[in-house]
């Protein structure tokens, strides 16, 4: 079952038509000057930088060099919560900044740009999702971490991709029926893995939806010794060809531990920076996307992640602009669903934070 007709039926087409302003690439000299300014401002502002695996490599370098964190959205938020800095600077997309603010309401949370959002977030408006939930009052509402604070507040559970299967299997074993949102591909993967009765919201990631099974088959024929690593936000035709299906940190672990020299990777190519760092001798190939020659907006990289750059990072540190605010009442409700997941993970002795979710 899909979302109501009032929600855009073809969100991917809509997102492709939008103008995206990627951060400009500075010259080598300006790059060094900007990185020096950012290091200085982080100290002066009592700030810590947390960056997502999909952001530009220079931002990941800065986060690592300055005592920050490079990880998934929830680990970024957890790191910001535990770090003594009074300001957390989140290089990523808006829901990541909101999650950091939910866990650290007393801290100032800044982002290089508040315009960096996510197709999963945009494609799941809180009011329409709430109406969808109201149509299915007998179902437990489980939402992916890649959602707005308001959607998290409407949910019973928030899950990361690494623990989603376990949570849904647990609820299924208790006889519960599930309403899942927003990623239909991840939801379908969970449903196939657990056998749960699930109603799915019709959302998708514009990066992962572009990976195509037929083109992947052809690339595998060209590189028969390659292992295939796939994030479960991808379509089933891609997931079914994977040697490893997992969250970003699970894919990072696979590229280090599997007995292979070549990997075909079906997730945002921003992760290649950390993969090369952790496994420098490995050959990494991007899983193919449709329209690669001319028509694809995202190809294998999120256009909103690409909005984060050295210039706007330096600007936000120097001006204090682009601050994240979350309504305290919304944050309080969202924290309940987040804490439910964290308690479950602790009970199951499963890692939840730092497991690499988009």
N, C-alpha and C positions, 0 to 999 in steps of 0.2 A: 504494500500500500504506500502511496506517495503523499507528499504534502498537499495542502488544499490548492484549488485552482487559482486562488488569488495570489499565490506566490509565483514569481516568474518561472515559467515552465522550462525555459532554456537559459539557465544562469550562465553557463559557460560562454555561450555566444555573446551575452551581454558584457561579460568581463573582458572578452577579447576586443570588444569595440571601444573600451575605455582607454584614454591616454594615460600611459604610465611614464613618470619622470624618474628614470633611474639616476642614482647619484653619479655625478661626473667623476671620471678618473683623473686625479691630479698628476701633474708631471712628477718625475722622480724627486726633484728638489723640493717641490711643494709638499709632496708626500712626507718627506722627512721633517719638514717644518711643522706640518699639521700633527704628526704623531708626537713630536716634542711638546707642542702646545697642549695636546690632550693629556699626556702624562703629567704635565705640570698642573693642569686644571683639576684632574682627578684628585691630586694631593690637596690642592688649595680648597676644594669644595667638599672635602671629606666624603668623596664619592667612590663607588666601586662599579666597574663596568662588567656587565654580564651580556654575553653574545650567543646567539643561536648558531648551531652548526651550519645553517644555510646562508648566513651572512657572508659578506666579503672577507677574504682571508686576512686583510690588514686589521679588521676589527677583531677577529679572533686572536691574532697575534698580540694586539694591544691588551685584550682581556687577560690573556695568559701572562704576559710580561708584567702587568701591573697588579697581580694578585687577585684578579677577577675570576670569571668562570666562563667556559665555553661548553654548552650542553643543550638539553631540550628545555621547553618552556617551564615545566614544573621544577626541574632542578635549578634553573636560573632563579626562579622565585624563592625556592628553599635556600639557595646560597645567599640571596639578598637578605632574607629573613635572619639567617644566622650570622651574617657579617656585621661587624660593629659600625660600619659606615652609616651616616645619617641619610645619605642620598644613594639611590640605586639607579644606574643608567642602563636601560634595557635596549640593546640593539637587536631588533627583531620586528615583530608585528604587534598590532595594538592589543590583542587579547593577552599577549605575553606580559605586557606592561600592566594590564588590569589584574592578572593573576598575582604578579609581584605585589601590587598594591593591596590586594585582598589579604595576602599573608603578612604584609608589613604596613598596616594602615597608618602607623605613626611616622613612617619614613616618607621622604620625598622621592617620587619615582618619575624619572625623565626618560624621554625617548628622542633619538635623532629627528624623527618626524612622526607626528600623530596620524599622518595620512597613510602610513604603511598598515594595511589591514590584511584580510584573508578571505578567500572566496567561501570557505566554510562558515566563517563568521557572518559575512554579508548575506550569504544565502540562507541564513537561519535567523530572521528577525524575531526578537523576543516575543512580541505580541502575537505574531502569527504562529510561532511555535507553541506558545501557551494555549492558544485556541486549539491547536492540533492535539495537545495533551488533554485538554478538556473533553475532546471527542472520544478519548480512550481512558476513562477514569479507572478502569480495572487493571491498568498496566503500570509497572514500575518504570519510571523515567530515568534512563541512563544516557548521559551525554559525554561526548568526547571532550577532552581538554581544550580543543581548538574551537572555542565558543566564547561569546561575550559573557561578561559578569552577570548580566540579566538572565541569560539562558541557563547558566550554572545555578543561579538562584531558583529557577523553576524546577530544576532536576532533583531527583532523589539521590542520584549518584553522579559523580564526575569520574571518568576513568582515563588513564593513559593507554596507548596501544599495547604496552607490555603487560598490562594487568586486565585489560578489557575481557579477554576470553575467560579468565578465571572468575571474575566478578559475575559475568553473565551465566556461566556454568553453575556457579553457586546459587544464583537466584532461580535458575531453571530447575535445579535439584530440589528447591523449596516449593516448586509448583507455580512460580511467578511467571507472568507473561511480561514481555519487555516492549517498551517504546524507546527506540534508539534514534539519536540524532548527533550530528547532522550528516556524517559521511556515509553514503549508501554503500560504497564499496567496502569500507571497513566493517560496516554493519553486516553486509552479506558474508564476509569472511568469518565474522564471529558466529553468525547463524549456522554456517556450514560446519564450523568446528564444534559447536555445542549442541546443535539440534533444537535450540530454544525457539519458542514462538515469539517472533519479533516483528513489529511494525517499524518500518524505516522511513525517516525523513529523507527527502530527495535532494541531498546535497553532495558536493564533491570538491576535491582540491583540483584547481586548474592545472597544476603540474602533474600530479600522479594520474589524472584521468587521461592525459595525453599519451601515456605509454600504450603501445599497441602489440597485441599478441602475435600477429602475423609477422610484423617486422622483427620482433624479438626472436622468433623461430629462425628467421633468415640469418640474423646475427649469430645465433648459436651454431648454425651450420658452418659459418665462417670461422668461428672460434670454438671448436668442439671441446676443448679442454677447459674452457672458462666456466667458473661457477657463477650462478645467477643469484643476486641479492635483491630482494623486493620488499618495499614497504607496503603494508596491507591496505593503504589508501588507494592502491592501484586496482584496475579492473581484474576480474577473475581470470581472464585469458592470460594475463601476465603473472598473477599470483600462482597459477597452477604450474608454471614452468620454473618456479623458484627452487633453488637448493636451500635457501634460507629466507623465510618470511619473518620480518621483525621490525622493531622500532629502530631509530637511528643508532643508538648505542649498541643494540644487538647486531646491527649490520657492521658497525665499527669493530666489534669483537670478532665477527666472522671473517673480516678481511685480514685480521691478524692471526687467526688460529686455524683456518681451513688450509688444507694441503693443496694449494693452487697458486699459480703465479698471475693468473688473469681473472678479472671479475667484471661481469656486466652488472651495472648498478642501476636499479629502477627506483630512484628517489632524487630529490633536488641535488643538482651537481655541486652545490655549495659544500656538501659533505666531503667532497674530494680533497679539500684542504686538510681536514683532520685525518682522512684516510691515508694520504701521502705522508703525513707527519708520523702516523703510527705504524705504517707499513710501507716504508720508502722504496722497497724493491718490487712492489706489486704493480701490475699494469691494470689500469681502471678504464673501463669503457662505459659510456653513457648508454643506457637502454634507449632504443629508438622511439621517437615520437612522430605522430602524423604531422604533415605540413612543415617538416623541418626546413624545407628549401625557402619558403617565403611566407606562409600563412600563419605560423604559430607565434602567439604572443609570449608564452612562457617557455616553450621548448622544455628543457629540463631545469629551469630555474624560475623561482617565484619572482614575479615583477615587483611585488611589494617588499620582499626582502632586499631587492636590489636598490630600493630607495635609501637604505642606510649606507652612509658613506663617511669618510673622514671629515669632509667640510661641515656637514650638518651635525656631526658629533661634536666637533670643536665649537660650533656655534651654540649648541644647547648647553654645553658646559660653561661657556662664557656669559650667557645671557639668562640661564635658568628657564628658558622658554620650553614649550612642548612638555608640559607636566601632565601626568595621568591623574585623573580624579575618578573615584568610584563612590556612588552614593552609599553611605554607611549602612543603610538598611538592606540594600542589595548585597553589599559585601558580606554582611552577617549571614544572610541566607545562603549565599554561595559557599561560604566557609563550611557550613554544615555538610554539604554534599562532597566537598573536597576532603574534609576530615573523615567522612565515612569510608572513602577509598583508602586513605592513609591508615586508618585503624584496621581495615581488612588486610591490607598488605603486611602490616606488622604481625597480625594474627597468623597469616599464612607464611610468614617469614619470607615474603617475596619482595624484591626491590621494586619500588614504585617511583620514587624520585631518582633522577639521575639515570633513568633507563632509556632515555633518548626518544621522546615522542615529539612529533612535529609541532 
